[in-house]
Amino acid sequence: MDAHPDLSTLTDAQLKDLIRSLTDEEREVSKQRRLLHGRIELLKAELVGRLKGRDEGELSVVDLDALSRILAGRLPDLDKLEGD
């Protein structure tokens, strides 16, 4: 992470720009985290389905498209949340 400048030397506009920049960066990191969690959940579901299939004597099929749509629905539209 970059070192921050002496905040007392920044103008109000520079402070606002810094806040905006860090907020944008945090949103991107948060989005990536949610996407990774979604991928992890899909992989877990696949593994559980396979393990259940073994117990039942057949390979269970997980509907990855349906799971993807469900998980995608949990992600908010960040453009609509900004309201700038």
KOLFIMAR-808378 format. One line per field, with one value per residue: residue number from 0; residue in one letter; x, y, z of N, C-alpha, C, O, CB in turn. Coordinates in pm, 1 decimal. Glycine has a CB too. Layout:
num	(NUM_...)
residu	(A_...)
n_px	(X_...)
n_py	(Y_...)
n_pz	(Z_...)
ca_px	(X_...)
ca_py	(Y_...)
ca_pz	(Z_...)
c_px	(X_...)
c_py	(Y_...)
c_pz	(Z_...)
o_px	(X_...)
o_py	(Y_...)
o_pz	(Z_...)
cb_px	(X_...)
cb_py	(Y_...)
cb_pz	(Z_...)
This chain:
num	(0_1_2_3_4_5_6_7_8_9_10_11_12_13_14_15_16_17_18_19_20_21_22_23_24_25_26_27_28_29_30_31_32_33_34_35_36_37_38_39_40_41_42_43_44_45_46_47_48_49_50_51_52_53_54_55_56_57_58_59_60_61_62_63_64_65_66_67_68_69_70_71_72_73_74_75_76_77_78_79_80_81_82_83)
residu	(M_D_A_H_P_D_L_S_T_L_T_D_A_Q_L_K_D_L_I_R_S_L_T_D_E_E_R_E_V_S_K_Q_R_R_L_L_H_G_R_I_E_L_L_K_A_E_L_V_G_R_L_K_G_R_D_E_G_E_L_S_V_V_D_L_D_A_L_S_R_I_L_A_G_R_L_P_D_L_D_K_L_E_G_D)
n_px	(85.4_48.2_228.4_69.4_32.2_123.8_-154.6_-240.3_-139.7_-286.4_-540.6_-896.9_-1020.5_-823.2_-820.1_-1079.7_-1052.9_-862.2_-1006.7_-1213.5_-1064.8_-955.2_-1191.9_-1298.3_-1099.7_-1135.0_-1393.8_-1347.2_-1173.9_-1347.3_-1545.2_-1396.3_-1340.6_-1599.1_-1657.9_-1462.4_-1546.9_-1789.5_-1700.3_-1563.4_-1779.2_-1917.9_-1731.9_-1722.3_-1986.2_-1981.2_-1796.6_-1931.9_-2156.8_-2034.2_-1931.1_-2168.5_-2280.1_-2109.2_-2172.1_-2426.1_-2383.6_-2360.5_-2254.5_-2327.2_-2491.8_-2422.1_-2589.6_-2424.1_-2467.4_-2711.2_-2636.7_-2444.0_-2600.8_-2759.3_-2565.8_-2458.4_-2671.2_-2656.5_-2468.5_-2438.2_-2528.0_-2278.5_-2255.1_-2506.5_-2518.6_-2339.3_-2425.2_-2319.9)
n_py	(-118.5_221.5_492.2_750.4_1096.9_1393.0_1483.0_1733.5_1905.7_1881.2_1992.0_2049.6_1941.1_1762.5_1584.3_1479.6_1353.6_1158.9_1008.7_917.3_764.5_563.3_449.8_348.4_158.5_-11.7_-107.9_-257.8_-455.7_-574.1_-667.8_-857.3_-1033.0_-1128.1_-1256.4_-1456.7_-1599.7_-1691.9_-1863.0_-2048.6_-2158.6_-2279.8_-2476.4_-2625.1_-2717.9_-2881.8_-3075.9_-3184.1_-3283.8_-3482.4_-3650.8_-3732.8_-3871.6_-4088.6_-4220.3_-4299.5_-4467.4_-4367.0_-4103.4_-3789.1_-3510.3_-3172.0_-2872.1_-2639.6_-2404.8_-2309.5_-2270.3_-2073.3_-1861.3_-1812.0_-1737.4_-1516.1_-1344.7_-1259.8_-1065.8_-722.3_-455.4_-254.6_-12.0_102.2_149.7_354.3_626.5_885.5)
n_pz	(0.0_-75.1_74.3_255.3_179.4_365.9_519.8_597.2_412.1_185.2_-41.2_-13.2_-238.6_-326.2_-111.0_-134.8_-383.1_-316.1_-128.7_-297.0_-478.7_-311.3_-221.2_-459.0_-512.9_-292.8_-345.1_-576.7_-478.7_-296.6_-470.6_-615.8_-406.0_-345.1_-587.1_-583.9_-357.8_-456.4_-662.0_-506.5_-365.2_-576.8_-648.7_-410.9_-407.1_-631.8_-546.7_-323.1_-455.0_-612.2_-413.5_-289.2_-501.1_-519.4_-284.3_-349.0_-550.4_-805.8_-1025.8_-924.7_-1074.0_-1084.5_-1129.8_-1264.2_-1406.6_-1305.1_-1037.7_-1076.6_-1173.8_-948.0_-758.0_-888.0_-873.6_-615.8_-612.3_-588.7_-814.5_-871.5_-1006.4_-984.0_-713.8_-662.1_-717.5_-780.3)
ca_px	(0.0_125.8_229.0_-16.7_101.0_83.1_-292.4_-259.8_-94.0_-377.8_-660.7_-1021.1_-1041.1_-728.8_-870.6_-1195.0_-1000.0_-799.2_-1116.9_-1279.7_-973.4_-949.1_-1323.8_-1303.7_-1009.8_-1200.0_-1505.8_-1292.5_-1125.9_-1466.3_-1606.8_-1312.4_-1361.6_-1729.7_-1646.8_-1386.5_-1635.1_-1884.6_-1630.3_-1538.7_-1906.5_-1944.4_-1642.1_-1769.8_-2108.9_-1940.0_-1735.7_-2038.4_-2234.6_-1958.0_-1924.9_-2301.5_-2295.5_-2034.5_-2250.4_-2545.7_-2341.4_-2357.3_-2200.0_-2431.2_-2467.4_-2452.9_-2623.9_-2336.0_-2528.5_-2809.6_-2563.4_-2380.2_-2703.7_-2798.0_-2457.4_-2447.3_-2780.7_-2620.3_-2375.3_-2509.1_-2479.3_-2203.2_-2282.0_-2631.2_-2496.5_-2252.2_-2508.1_-2240.3)
ca_py	(0.0_344.2_581.6_866.6_1225.0_1471.1_1523.9_1877.6_1982.0_1857.2_2075.6_1973.1_1865.3_1649.8_1487.9_1412.3_1263.3_1046.4_927.3_853.2_664.1_450.6_386.4_268.5_44.3_-102.7_-172.0_-358.6_-566.4_-639.0_-740.8_-975.1_-1124.9_-1193.5_-1348.3_-1572.9_-1677.1_-1761.1_-1973.7_-2149.0_-2226.3_-2368.7_-2591.3_-2706.0_-2785.0_-2988.9_-3181.3_-3248.6_-3362.8_-3601.4_-3740.4_-3792.0_-3966.9_-4209.4_-4289.4_-4355.0_-4559.1_-4299.7_-3968.7_-3687.3_-3396.3_-3042.5_-2773.7_-2525.7_-2283.4_-2260.4_-2217.7_-1948.5_-1756.6_-1780.3_-1662.3_-1386.4_-1262.5_-1206.4_-954.7_-599.1_-377.5_-146.5_114.4_159.6_187.2_470.0_745.5_1009.4)
ca_pz	(0.0_-86.0_190.0_233.7_198.5_482.6_489.4_622.4_295.1_73.2_-51.7_1.8_-362.3_-325.7_-12.2_-195.1_-486.5_-247.2_-74.4_-411.1_-531.3_-217.6_-220.8_-581.9_-494.3_-197.6_-414.7_-667.2_-395.1_-242.8_-582.4_-641.2_-293.5_-362.8_-700.0_-538.0_-270.4_-544.2_-727.7_-402.6_-338.7_-690.2_-637.2_-298.0_-449.3_-721.8_-466.7_-245.7_-549.5_-649.2_-298.2_-273.6_-610.1_-483.3_-181.7_-412.0_-654.7_-936.3_-1020.8_-917.2_-1161.8_-1024.8_-1232.2_-1241.2_-1462.2_-1208.1_-923.1_-1119.2_-1178.2_-809.9_-695.6_-955.3_-823.2_-484.4_-629.3_-623.0_-928.2_-808.4_-1075.4_-930.1_-575.2_-649.4_-705.4_-785.4)
c_px	(88.7_118.6_142.6_63.1_56.3_-54.1_-315.6_-216.1_-188.4_-495.5_-783.4_-1045.9_-947.8_-771.1_-988.4_-1150.1_-936.3_-904.8_-1184.8_-1193.5_-967.6_-1082.3_-1341.0_-1218.8_-1073.0_-1316.2_-1456.6_-1242.7_-1244.9_-1536.5_-1527.8_-1329.8_-1493.6_-1726.5_-1570.1_-1470.8_-1737.7_-1820.8_-1601.7_-1665.9_-1942.9_-1856.9_-1682.9_-1894.3_-2076.9_-1881.7_-1840.4_-2122.7_-2162.9_-1953.0_-2060.4_-2324.3_-2223.5_-2112.0_-2371.5_-2510.4_-2341.4_-2301.0_-2314.7_-2393.6_-2511.8_-2479.2_-2543.4_-2393.4_-2628.8_-2739.9_-2496.6_-2480.9_-2744.2_-2691.5_-2441.6_-2555.4_-2751.2_-2527.5_-2451.4_-2446.7_-2410.9_-2228.3_-2406.9_-2612.3_-2417.1_-2328.6_-2431.7_-2307.7)
c_py	(123.1_423.2_702.7_993.6_1290.0_1531.3_1673.1_1962.7_1968.6_1953.6_1986.9_1885.4_1743.8_1541.9_1408.6_1313.7_1139.5_952.1_849.8_739.0_540.6_376.3_298.4_143.0_-59.2_-175.4_-282.4_-480.1_-645.2_-722.6_-869.0_-1078.9_-1200.2_-1293.1_-1474.5_-1660.9_-1754.5_-1880.2_-2086.1_-2227.9_-2321.3_-2493.9_-2683.2_-2784.7_-2901.7_-3105.4_-3256.6_-3336.4_-3490.2_-3701.3_-3807.6_-3897.6_-4097.3_-4290.0_-4358.3_-4451.7_-4498.4_-4160.0_-3867.6_-3568.6_-3269.3_-2944.9_-2646.5_-2396.7_-2224.0_-2201.8_-2085.2_-1834.4_-1715.0_-1694.7_-1525.1_-1291.3_-1201.4_-1086.9_-828.7_-532.7_-253.5_-12.4_181.6_208.1_316.5_601.0_877.2_1117.1)
c_pz	(0.0_44.3_156.7_255.6_329.0_451.8_509.8_504.1_176.3_76.4_-30.0_-121.1_-368.4_-226.2_-69.2_-302.7_-423.8_-189.7_-186.1_-466.1_-441.3_-209.7_-343.9_-569.5_-400.7_-262.9_-506.9_-589.1_-340.2_-349.8_-611.1_-530.9_-309.5_-478.0_-660.2_-446.2_-352.8_-612.6_-628.4_-374.7_-452.3_-682.1_-522.5_-335.9_-542.2_-642.9_-385.3_-336.3_-589.3_-534.3_-272.7_-379.8_-580.5_-380.8_-242.1_-524.9_-793.6_-918.8_-1027.5_-1006.0_-1091.2_-1138.2_-1206.0_-1298.1_-1364.6_-1085.6_-956.9_-1120.7_-1037.8_-743.7_-758.7_-906.4_-687.7_-495.5_-667.5_-745.8_-871.1_-875.2_-1019.8_-787.3_-559.5_-631.8_-706.4_-861.5)
o_px	(191.6_17.7_143.1_151.8_-38.6_-66.5_-402.4_-251.9_-171.4_-543.5_-773.2_-1087.2_-988.7_-759.2_-995.9_-1203.2_-954.5_-892.9_-1210.9_-1243.9_-974.2_-1085.1_-1392.4_-1260.2_-1065.5_-1335.4_-1517.8_-1266.7_-1243.0_-1581.5_-1586.2_-1333.3_-1499.2_-1784.8_-1607.9_-1466.1_-1768.8_-1881.1_-1614.2_-1661.5_-1993.0_-1904.5_-1678.2_-1907.5_-2138.2_-1914.1_-1837.7_-2156.8_-2225.5_-1968.7_-2065.9_-2382.1_-2273.2_-2117.6_-2415.1_-2598.9_-2324.0_-2300.5_-2389.3_-2276.7_-2625.0_-2400.4_-2588.7_-2369.9_-2631.5_-2779.2_-2493.3_-2451.2_-2761.5_-2721.7_-2414.0_-2533.2_-2813.5_-2509.4_-2522.1_-2328.9_-2477.3_-2223.6_-2412.4_-2683.0_-2425.9_-2299.2_-2473.3_-2253.4)
o_py	(127.3_421.5_751.2_997.7_1244.9_1620.0_1731.8_2080.2_2038.4_1991.7_1864.2_1770.1_1635.6_1422.6_1286.7_1203.1_1028.2_830.1_730.3_630.8_427.5_254.3_186.9_34.5_-179.5_-294.4_-388.9_-594.0_-768.2_-834.1_-976.0_-1198.9_-1321.5_-1401.2_-1585.4_-1783.5_-1869.6_-1987.2_-2204.0_-2350.2_-2431.0_-2604.8_-2805.5_-2902.3_-3008.0_-3221.1_-3379.5_-3449.2_-3595.7_-3821.6_-3925.7_-4002.5_-4204.9_-4412.7_-4462.6_-4510.5_-4571.1_-4105.6_-3863.0_-3530.5_-3259.7_-2935.9_-2556.9_-2289.4_-2102.7_-2096.4_-1994.5_-1724.1_-1596.1_-1592.9_-1427.7_-1170.4_-1102.6_-1013.7_-827.8_-551.8_-159.3_91.1_304.2_299.0_382.1_677.9_972.2_1226.8)
o_pz	(67.4_114.7_43.6_340.8_393.0_367.4_445.1_496.4_76.3_183.2_-28.8_-108.9_-410.5_-254.1_-53.8_-312.2_-473.1_-201.2_-172.2_-496.2_-489.3_-193.4_-334.4_-610.3_-426.0_-237.9_-514.5_-629.0_-337.9_-323.2_-628.4_-558.2_-289.7_-468.8_-698.0_-456.2_-321.9_-620.3_-661.5_-361.9_-427.7_-706.3_-536.0_-302.1_-532.5_-669.8_-379.3_-300.6_-599.2_-554.9_-238.6_-351.4_-613.9_-388.5_-193.4_-587.0_-891.5_-808.3_-1125.3_-1012.4_-1043.8_-1232.3_-1134.7_-1242.5_-1343.5_-1035.7_-873.8_-1074.9_-1010.8_-681.5_-688.7_-898.7_-648.7_-398.2_-768.3_-776.0_-827.7_-808.7_-1009.5_-743.6_-455.7_-540.3_-640.1_-874.5)
cb_px	(-96.5_75.5_375.0_-139.5_74.1_189.1_-389.4_-182.8_45.0_-428.4_-667.8_-1140.6_-1018.4_-587.3_-913.2_-1292.5_-896.8_-706.4_-1220.2_-1308.5_-834.1_-909.0_-1435.1_-1257.0_-873.5_-1248.9_-1585.7_-1178.5_-1037.3_-1562.5_-1613.3_-1164.3_-1360.0_-1839.1_-1577.7_-1259.1_-1706.4_-1939.7_-1498.8_-1487.3_-2018.7_-1919.7_-1498.5_-1799.1_-2203.6_-1837.8_-1629.6_-2126.8_-2265.7_-1816.2_-1879.8_-2410.9_-2243.8_-1895.0_-2294.9_-2633.8_-2428.5_-2499.1_-2098.9_-2452.8_-2541.4_-2336.5_-2777.9_-2199.9_-2597.2_-2905.0_-2459.1_-2316.7_-2827.1_-2820.9_-2326.9_-2456.8_-2905.8_-2554.9_-2269.0_-2508.3_-2596.6_-2055.6_-2297.8_-2744.8_-2425.8_-2163.8_-2586.6_-2106.7)
cb_py	(0.7_429.7_625.0_863.0_1319.9_1583.6_1446.1_1920.5_1936.6_1712.9_2148.4_2068.1_1955.9_1698.9_1560.6_1515.4_1336.7_1097.0_1016.2_957.0_723.5_499.8_492.7_351.4_91.2_-25.9_-68.7_-299.1_-513.4_-534.5_-651.3_-934.5_-1048.0_-1088.7_-1279.2_-1528.0_-1584.5_-1665.4_-1924.4_-2082.5_-2123.6_-2294.9_-2544.0_-2617.0_-2685.6_-2937.1_-3122.7_-3143.5_-3281.4_-3563.0_-3663.1_-3684.2_-3907.4_-4173.6_-4191.4_-4242.6_-4678.1_-4293.9_-3945.6_-3641.6_-3412.8_-2992.1_-2743.7_-2552.2_-2313.9_-2373.9_-2318.5_-1964.8_-1804.8_-1909.3_-1739.5_-1403.4_-1344.0_-1314.0_-988.0_-501.9_-338.7_-177.7_91.0_56.2_76.6_479.6_737.0_984.3)
cb_pz	(122.5_-203.3_228.5_327.4_79.5_517.3_575.4_747.0_254.4_75.7_-191.2_24.4_-485.2_-292.1_117.5_-255.1_-574.6_-135.4_-0.8_-522.3_-547.7_-78.5_-215.3_-701.9_-438.0_-74.1_-494.8_-751.3_-278.5_-185.9_-710.1_-652.7_-159.4_-387.6_-818.6_-465.5_-169.8_-648.9_-791.2_-272.8_-318.3_-823.6_-617.4_-176.6_-519.1_-824.1_-374.2_-175.6_-672.3_-691.4_-173.3_-281.3_-739.6_-428.5_-73.5_-465.6_-653.7_-1000.4_-1136.5_-770.7_-1297.4_-932.0_-1232.8_-1301.6_-1596.4_-1165.6_-875.7_-1258.3_-1256.3_-728.4_-705.8_-1107.7_-814.7_-400.2_-736.0_-503.8_-1027.7_-811.0_-1226.2_-934.9_-504.3_-769.8_-581.3_-845.8)
